[in-house]
Amino acid sequence: MKKSLAHQLADYACALRFEDLSKEGVHEVKRRVIDSLGCALGAWKEEPCAIARKVASDFSAKNGATIIGTNHKAPPDWTTFANGCCIRYFDYNDTYLSKEPAHPSDNISAALAVAESVGASGRELITAIALAYEVQCRFCDAASIRARGWDHVTYGAFSTALASAKLMKLDPKDTRHAVNIAGVAGAAMRQARVGELSHWKGVAFANAARHGVFSALLARAGMTGPGPIFEGQMGFEKQLGVSLGSVAEKFAIPFEKNGDGPASMILRTSIKFWPAEYHSQSAIEAALALRKEIGDSAKMKQVVVESHDAAVDIIGSEPEKWKPKTRETADHSLPYITAIALIDGEVTDKQFEPQRFKDPEVWKFLENVKVERNAELSALYPDGVANIVHVDLADGRQLTKRVDYPLGHAKNPLKDSQVEKKFFALVRPKMGEERAKKIVDLAWKLDQAKNVDELMQAVEMTKQE
């Protein structure tokens, strides 16, 4: 009989070894750990992050994992949630665009927590992270679920369950049960990303990752899960109305040695250069280039953003995007993000503080910002993430700038020095130069680490911070 997808995923996860990964893939995992820890420490004091940390800190575990910024060890699933909220909340962590968009570094909170709880080596952690990226990105390639009302984080329950099972050294049978448990109760509603957005927009994946870790913990203890979870009569494919048949062929064993090697999807993902939803990155770059040419923002009369369908549908069509009342809505608003780049000449955390995105003068300017669909840009997606920004000036001139591959895109990647610069900008104000450098140094040497204890100790905040 043909193996189920869960069987194939479990066999692949158990067979994958650090030695199978390419040097480029290993290096990229280190870059993403640095980037994710920077995002987490940068957002550490944000309200939903503080809430998650408070809830998780009520629980302790002998073989637990460290909540970022503290020396408290909670059960690894709760730590995954608290740390995942921090990594994701600023909307500054990495992105993968396909039939379904994703932020695959969301998986890193689960991998770090489980790695610490079981005493895994740095190499084992790197392998698990590469595996999680591979699974989530392959699922995103196979089918879109957002059009059917389901959130992209749904795929994360599977990727984090597999990464966790890998770190726990579960055999194929128990790994399969972890996948089955994760899938049977892991579907998340897309309602988290429509209308006026709440805290949950930034923490939904953290919850999926928590569930993935919990599923692996249960499977390790002997809990069985219902299968076949994907192909079954009442399984994932039928309930969500998608076909995942194309995923199976990507997880064949023995591994293909051509190209970038196994578990190399991380090389196709993109790091964000600005703290805003990824489809807006090229609009930001275009707007900032125009701002230098315009000089005085008072000269602007009207702004038109030509964009691709995915951007319009996700961040450029709902009325709330023209009058953002929450940070979550502001950093998911193509009109606001583009406008504030033109007005302020920068896009940093400051542009997503309430006093800025609720400014009546900004809202008034937004009345003259239009978003239009462009068929050519839509055809380029997801290979390119293009936006064209037009600015009409008071003197009758129109300035235009188009960007297809924004800085940080897989086809326009950041240099290591730029990844570090982003990290230092987020962390240095909170922890100082010396401590920030120590975190980066430890991350670059992750493949030499016996465990992750020193890294997790390095990200502890002091009481003053």
VOGU-3710 file (C-alpha; in Angstrom, 3 decimals, decimal comma):
1> mkkslahqla> 0,000/0,000/0,000  1,080/3,588/-0,635  2,457/5,251/2,464  0,415/8,044/3,968  1,847/11,552/3,973  2,289/11,353/7,740  4,374/8,182/7,273  6,569/9,915/4,704  7,054/13,007/6,830  7,971/10,881/9,846
11> dyacalrfed> 10,436/8,772/7,878  12,040/11,892/6,398  12,338/13,609/9,768  13,929/10,587/11,399  16,378/10,041/8,533  17,599/13,648/8,240  21,014/14,340/9,740  23,110/17,461/10,186  25,636/16,045/7,718  22,936/16,005/5,021
21> lskegvhevk> 22,549/19,799/5,165  24,514/22,057/2,855  26,973/24,570/4,281  24,759/27,316/2,889  21,714/25,886/4,643  23,510/25,631/7,982  24,750/29,197/7,667  21,249/30,408/6,836  19,819/28,753/9,945  22,330/30,687/12,043
31> rrvidslgca> 21,290/33,925/10,339  17,646/33,203/11,152  18,406/32,433/14,784  20,162/35,813/15,067  17,299/37,560/13,291  14,625/35,839/15,386  16,314/36,561/18,706  16,664/40,188/17,652  12,969/40,390/16,844  12,098/38,692/20,141
41> lgawkeepca> 14,200/40,994/22,310  13,009/44,024/20,370  9,358/43,195/21,061  9,948/41,870/24,580  8,011/44,630/26,367  5,060/44,754/23,968  1,701/44,100/25,598  0,827/40,653/24,171  4,401/39,460/24,763  4,197/40,546/28,403
51> iarkvasdfs> 0,819/38,829/28,741  2,120/35,568/27,290  5,223/35,717/29,487  3,127/36,324/32,606  0,863/33,359/31,866  3,747/31,033/31,008  5,728/32,121/34,081  3,002/30,748/36,337  4,261/27,276/35,401  7,629/25,721/36,179
61> akngatiigt> 9,291/22,559/34,941  12,354/20,622/36,051  13,228/19,766/32,456  11,714/22,920/31,031  12,911/25,677/28,745  13,886/29,264/29,406  11,444/32,049/28,669  13,425/34,627/26,682  14,586/37,552/28,784  14,216/35,647/32,071
71> nhkappdwtt> 15,885/32,817/33,962  12,567/31,051/34,475  12,043/27,600/32,998  8,504/26,662/32,057  7,225/23,539/30,288  8,554/23,641/26,718  5,132/24,097/25,130  4,380/27,173/27,273  7,866/28,549/26,669  7,315/28,041/22,947
81> fangcciryf> 4,201/30,192/23,151  5,794/32,987/25,188  8,932/33,137/23,041  6,998/32,722/19,807  4,881/35,764/20,628  8,048/37,846/20,958  9,631/36,571/17,737  6,516/37,274/15,700  4,889/40,319/17,253  6,783/43,122/15,523
91> dyndtylske> 6,035/41,502/12,150  9,757/41,747/11,540  10,714/38,075/11,231  11,279/36,290/7,945  8,816/35,347/5,214  8,090/32,738/2,575  5,655/33,530/-0,225  3,912/30,862/-2,269  0,341/29,666/-2,696  0,136/30,325/1,040
101> pahpsdnisa> 2,382/32,959/2,678  4,219/32,146/5,892  6,765/33,303/8,464  8,854/30,156/8,869  11,117/31,503/11,601  8,010/31,223/13,781  9,163/27,602/14,121  12,330/28,640/15,935  10,649/29,218/19,311  9,516/25,585/19,344
111> alavaesvga> 12,900/24,254/18,260  14,779/26,305/20,857  12,435/25,315/23,694  12,499/21,605/22,940  16,244/21,615/22,279  16,865/23,121/25,704  14,442/20,776/27,457  16,142/17,648/26,084  19,738/18,924/26,119  20,089/18,787/22,337
121> sgrelitaia> 23,283/19,941/20,680  23,583/22,960/18,436  23,825/20,703/15,409  20,638/18,901/16,391  18,894/22,246/16,811  20,070/23,444/13,387  18,809/20,234/11,780  15,406/20,561/13,446  15,031/24,179/12,330  15,953/23,292/8,737
131> layevqcrfc> 13,403/20,462/8,879  10,650/22,773/10,141  11,345/25,286/7,367  11,261/22,493/4,806  7,893/21,152/5,977  6,104/24,469/6,325  7,368/25,869/3,020  6,510/22,668/1,120  2,984/22,779/2,511  2,699/26,428/1,447
141> daasirargw> 3,765/25,387/-2,069  1,133/22,655/-2,180  -2,069/24,517/-1,360  -3,504/27,847/-0,264  -5,838/27,618/2,697  -6,489/31,310/3,406  -9,069/31,611/0,598  -11,055/28,875/2,347  -11,060/30,741/5,635  -8,111/29,029/7,313
151> dhvtygafst> -4,967/30,713/8,598  -1,463/29,926/7,370  -0,364/29,054/10,918  -2,310/25,818/10,506  0,660/24,366/8,632  2,891/25,324/11,551  1,357/22,728/13,849  2,790/20,038/11,565  6,223/21,627/11,102  6,746/22,257/14,813
161> alasaklmkl> 5,490/18,788/15,754  8,050/17,253/13,394  10,876/19,492/14,586  10,017/18,667/18,201  9,835/14,945/17,508  13,205/15,156/15,789  14,806/16,812/18,819  13,166/14,302/21,161  14,614/11,498/19,001  11,229/9,846/18,540
171> dpkdtrhavn> 11,086/6,857/16,209  9,045/7,025/12,985  5,957/5,530/14,624  5,819/8,027/17,477  6,763/10,875/15,141  3,783/9,951/12,990  1,529/10,042/16,037  2,861/13,515/16,887  1,878/14,648/13,378  -1,560/13,061/13,692
181> iagvagaamr> -2,242/14,655/17,082  -1,061/18,039/15,806  -3,315/17,840/12,762  -6,542/16,697/14,330  -6,920/19,856/16,422  -4,617/22,308/14,683  -6,748/24,182/12,116  -6,766/27,926/12,807  -9,357/30,389/11,493  -8,344/33,173/9,112
191> qarvgelshw> -10,539/35,533/11,114  -7,339/36,420/12,969  -6,238/38,481/9,924  -9,322/40,313/8,710  -10,926/43,588/9,718  -9,522/45,464/12,722  -6,685/43,262/13,890  -6,119/42,178/17,477  -3,186/40,859/19,481  -3,959/37,400/18,092
201> kgvafanaar> -2,645/38,350/14,650  0,847/38,407/16,093  0,561/35,395/18,382  -1,485/32,900/16,336  1,551/30,961/15,171  2,955/30,887/18,696  -0,208/29,029/19,664  0,137/26,630/16,719  3,757/26,003/17,728  2,724/25,412/21,333
211> hgvfsallar> 0,282/22,806/20,054  2,962/21,202/17,873  5,301/20,830/20,853  2,484/19,522/23,058  1,610/16,937/20,396  5,198/15,665/20,360  5,296/15,543/24,167  2,164/13,406/24,164  3,500/11,126/21,437  6,754/10,696/23,366
221> agmtgpgpif> 4,731/9,510/26,366  2,875/6,967/24,223  -0,258/8,818/23,137  -1,541/7,733/19,728  -3,225/10,006/17,215  -5,851/9,408/14,512  -4,654/8,572/11,036  -4,421/8,912/8,177  -4,667/12,529/9,272  -4,262/14,002/5,785
231> egqmgfekql> -6,004/11,533/3,452  -8,613/10,115/5,838  -12,372/10,075/5,369  -12,711/13,022/7,744  -9,084/14,134/7,464  -7,245/17,374/6,816  -7,636/17,450/3,022  -11,390/16,940/3,087  -12,063/19,276/5,990  -9,975/22,129/4,581
241> gvslgsvaek> -10,822/21,437/0,928  -7,242/21,133/-0,312  -5,002/18,532/-1,913  -1,535/17,957/-0,507  -0,509/15,245/-2,937  2,388/17,269/-4,288  3,989/17,422/-0,837  4,705/13,704/-0,670  7,149/13,642/-3,573  9,290/16,286/-1,866
251> faipfekngd> 9,964/14,024/1,110  11,359/10,995/-0,680  14,147/8,891/0,815  17,008/8,465/-0,007  17,594/12,189/-0,223  18,362/13,778/-3,538  21,933/15,059/-3,535  21,577/17,462/-6,429  20,854/21,160/-6,117  20,939/22,560/-2,584
261> gpasmilrts> 20,429/19,184/-0,920  17,714/18,067/1,516  15,934/20,495/3,839  17,114/23,487/1,817  13,874/25,460/1,508  15,227/27,950/4,031  17,419/29,286/1,203  14,272/30,413/-0,624  12,902/32,454/2,241  13,373/36,185/2,792
271> ikfwpaeyhs> 14,469/38,322/5,735  12,564/41,533/6,397  14,396/44,837/6,296  11,470/46,858/7,701  9,056/45,936/10,544  5,901/45,559/8,456  3,927/42,899/6,605  6,066/41,446/3,839  3,913/42,385/0,855  4,555/46,041/1,734
281> qsaieaalal> 8,367/45,768/1,771  8,825/46,811/-1,853  6,339/49,677/-1,384  8,390/50,914/1,575  11,601/50,766/-0,426  9,969/52,625/-3,318  8,413/55,231/-1,030  11,664/55,918/0,809  13,480/56,376/-2,494  10,823/58,872/-3,623
291> rkeigdsakm> 10,928/60,680/-0,276  14,594/61,526/-0,852  13,642/63,069/-4,178  10,596/64,922/-2,834  12,250/66,344/0,256  9,313/68,129/1,892  6,338/65,807/2,383  4,008/68,823/2,295  4,512/68,886/-1,486  2,532/65,654/-1,917
301> kqvvveshda> -1,094/65,799/-3,099  -1,961/62,170/-3,868  -0,397/58,716/-3,682  -1,317/55,689/-5,774  0,095/52,251/-4,990  -0,135/49,713/-7,780  0,172/46,279/-6,276  -0,359/42,559/-6,793  -3,490/40,665/-5,820  -2,065/39,067/-2,678
311> avdiigsepe> -1,051/42,448/-1,254  -4,377/44,058/-2,115  -6,360/41,174/-0,655  -4,362/40,889/2,562  -3,274/44,444/3,417  -4,808/46,860/0,913  -8,574/46,508/0,580  -10,431/46,725/3,901  -11,624/50,156/5,126  -9,864/49,642/8,463
321> kwkpktreta> -6,541/49,872/6,640  -7,168/53,589/5,961  -7,905/54,354/9,637  -5,767/51,926/11,675  -6,690/51,813/15,340  -4,280/49,093/16,470  -0,618/48,357/15,847  -1,639/45,060/14,283  -3,797/46,851/11,724  -1,172/49,539/11,057
331> dhslpyitai> 1,626/47,103/10,249  -0,795/45,231/7,983  -1,973/48,331/6,101  -0,439/48,959/2,682  -1,836/52,511/2,467  -0,628/53,475/5,939  2,797/51,870/5,591  3,423/53,530/2,230  2,114/56,885/3,387  4,121/56,962/6,597
341> alidgevtdk> 7,292/56,068/4,702  6,672/59,075/2,463  5,769/61,391/5,347  8,400/60,388/7,918  11,160/59,208/5,615  11,637/56,089/7,745  9,785/52,948/8,850  10,778/51,807/12,321  8,959/50,756/15,463  8,140/54,448/16,062
351> qfepqrfkdp> 5,830/54,487/13,047  3,704/51,800/14,676  3,153/53,525/17,986  -0,467/54,642/18,634  0,326/58,353/18,678  1,700/58,040/15,148  -0,760/55,770/13,368  -3,747/57,494/15,030  -2,522/61,006/14,182  -5,472/62,909/12,626
361> evwkflenvk> -3,136/64,524/10,094  -1,951/61,096/8,959  -5,525/59,860/8,627  -6,327/62,975/6,600  -3,382/62,247/4,283  -4,593/58,653/3,905  -7,778/59,952/2,295  -5,593/60,726/-0,729  -3,894/57,321/-0,867  -5,277/54,776/-3,327
371> vernaelsal> -4,404/51,115/-3,835  -4,924/49,600/-7,282  -4,451/46,103/-8,673  -1,865/45,567/-11,381  -2,158/42,399/-13,468  1,509/42,420/-14,450  2,625/42,556/-10,822  0,145/39,822/-9,905  1,577/37,566/-12,615  5,064/38,097/-11,198
381> ypdgvanivh> 4,000/36,938/-7,703  5,240/35,046/-5,701  8,580/35,051/-7,520  8,597/38,826/-7,201  6,826/40,912/-4,559  6,413/44,073/-6,573  4,838/47,437/-5,840  4,766/50,646/-7,871  4,366/53,903/-5,963  3,188/57,063/-7,759
391> vdladgrqlt> 3,253/60,427/-6,008  1,441/63,449/-7,438  3,034/66,720/-6,350  1,458/70,116/-5,880  3,441/71,525/-8,813  1,822/69,042/-11,217  4,682/66,562/-11,447  4,256/62,829/-10,839  7,117/60,762/-9,448  7,136/56,974/-9,809
401> krvdyplgha> 9,225/54,169/-8,366  8,893/50,407/-8,862  10,564/47,700/-6,767  10,214/43,979/-7,547  12,695/42,365/-5,142  12,978/44,396/-1,943  16,113/44,361/0,179  16,200/41,093/2,105  14,324/39,114/-0,543  15,777/35,690/-1,382
411> knplkdsqve> 16,851/37,177/-4,729  18,227/40,304/-3,064  19,486/38,932/0,259  20,887/40,841/3,183  24,587/40,503/3,863  25,597/38,966/7,183  26,660/42,431/8,320  23,163/43,741/7,561  21,542/40,913/9,520  23,780/41,809/12,444
421> kkffalvrpk> 23,017/45,516/12,047  19,287/44,793/12,255  19,885/42,670/15,373  21,992/45,343/17,072  19,433/48,056/16,294  16,790/45,998/18,103  18,896/44,688/20,986  21,632/47,235/21,753  19,240/49,801/23,332  17,968/47,122/25,705
431> mgeerakkiv> 21,097/45,110/26,527  24,118/47,139/25,516  26,874/46,515/22,991  28,858/43,822/24,804  25,923/41,581/25,641  24,396/41,976/22,186  27,694/40,922/20,579  27,885/37,859/22,824  24,500/36,642/21,599  25,567/37,057/17,979
441> dlawkldqak> 28,884/35,283/18,592  27,123/32,329/20,226  24,654/32,070/17,354  27,416/32,037/14,729  29,043/29,161/16,652  25,812/27,239/17,136  27,050/24,186/15,241  29,865/23,859/17,816  27,625/24,122/20,893  27,042/21,095/23,134
451> nvdelmqave> 23,654/22,539/24,071  21,749/25,826/23,943  22,056/26,697/27,625  24,661/29,426/27,176  22,676/31,050/24,373  19,477/31,142/26,434  21,368/32,565/29,418  22,822/35,269/27,183  19,369/36,609/26,268  18,301/37,160/29,873
461> mtkqe> 17,269/40,719/30,640  18,448/42,434/33,812  15,904/44,011/36,149  16,877/47,467/34,849  16,114/46,426/31,271
//
